[in-house]
């Protein structure tokens, strides 16, 4: 896999950190930002994604997860499985008071389409 730069995500309003994560192992493949322990967050959010996928399958929803939003009082955490490779997901941390969630989700979707992740 080519080295992926997450630097362009810094332009998102309220940006704190971001990561590209292997959804099977929980391993951090790329990270940007020092305000959060990204390796710990990658592993923990892998479990969140696995749990949601398990529930969706059990409910026979016949649908895929576009993103998962975790709203904290001071932050938003967004998990977005890649359309091109469901074994990977993007993780974005935003300062809630400065973020525009709709725009952040749009920018994350655009970022995903701009990178070549094989």
C-alpha positions in Angstrom: 0.0 0.0 0.0 1.2 3.5 -0.9 1.9 5.9 1.9 -1.2 7.9 2.5 -1.1 11.5 3.7 -4.0 12.7 5.8 -2.6 16.3 5.9 -5.3 17.7 3.6 -7.9 16.8 6.1 -6.5 19.5 8.4 -8.5 22.1 6.4 -11.7 20.8 7.9 -13.2 23.2 10.4 -12.6 22.0 14.0 -10.0 19.4 12.9 -8.1 17.7 15.7 -6.8 14.4 14.3 -7.4 11.8 11.7 -6.3 8.2 10.9 -6.5 5.5 8.3 -7.1 2.2 10.1 -7.1 -1.5 9.1 -10.6 -2.7 10.2 -9.5 -6.3 10.5 -6.5 -5.8 12.8 -7.1 -2.4 14.3 -3.7 -1.3 13.2 -3.0 2.4 12.5 -1.9 2.7 8.9 -1.6 6.5 8.8 -2.2 9.1 11.4 -2.2 12.9 11.7 -2.5 14.9 15.0 -1.0 14.6 18.4 -4.0 15.6 20.6 -5.2 12.0 20.8 -3.5 8.6 21.2 -4.3 7.5 17.6 -3.0 3.9 18.0 -5.3 3.3 21.0 -8.2 5.1 19.2 -7.6 3.0 16.1 -7.9 -0.3 18.0 -10.9 0.8 20.0 -12.8 2.2 17.1 -12.2 -1.0 15.2 -14.2 -2.8 17.9 -17.0 -0.2 17.5 -17.1 -0.8 13.7 -17.1 -4.6 14.2 -19.9 -4.4 16.7 -22.1 -2.3 14.4 -21.5 -4.5 11.4 -22.4 -7.6 13.5 -25.7 -6.0 14.6 -26.5 -4.9 11.1 -25.9 -8.4 9.8 -28.0 -9.9 12.6 -30.8 -7.6 11.8 -30.4 -8.6 8.1 -30.4 -4.9 7.1 -28.8 -5.7 3.8 -27.0 -2.3 3.8 -23.5 -1.0 4.4 -22.3 1.5 6.9 -21.6 4.9 5.3 -20.2 6.3 8.6 -20.6 6.1 12.3 -20.8 9.3 14.4 -19.9 9.4 18.0 -21.0 12.7 19.6 -19.2 13.7 22.7 -19.9 17.0 24.6 -16.7 18.6 23.2 -15.9 16.5 20.1 -17.3 14.5 17.2 -15.6 11.3 16.2 -16.5 10.0 12.7 -15.6 6.5 11.4 -16.0 6.0 7.7 -15.3 2.6 6.1 -13.8 3.2 2.6 -16.2 2.5 -0.3 -13.3 1.1 -2.3 -12.0 -1.2 0.5 -14.3 -2.1 3.4 -11.3 -3.5 5.2 -10.1 0.1 5.9 -11.7 3.0 7.6 -11.0 6.7 8.1 -11.3 8.1 11.6 -11.8 11.8 12.1 -11.8 13.8 15.3 -13.3 17.3 15.4 -13.8 20.0 18.0 -17.6 20.1 18.2 -17.8 23.9 18.8 -15.9 24.7 15.6 -17.0 21.9 13.3 -19.7 21.8 10.6 -20.6 18.1 10.7 -22.3 18.1 7.3 -19.4 19.8 5.6 -16.9 17.5 7.5 -18.7 14.4 6.3 -18.7 15.8 2.7 -15.0 16.6 2.9 -14.2 13.2 4.2 -16.1 11.6 1.4 -14.3 13.8 -1.1 -10.9 13.0 0.5 -11.6 9.2 0.2 -12.3 9.6 -3.5 -9.1 11.5 -4.1 -6.7 8.9 -2.7 -5.7 5.7 -4.3 -5.9 3.0 -1.7 -5.2 -0.4 -3.2 
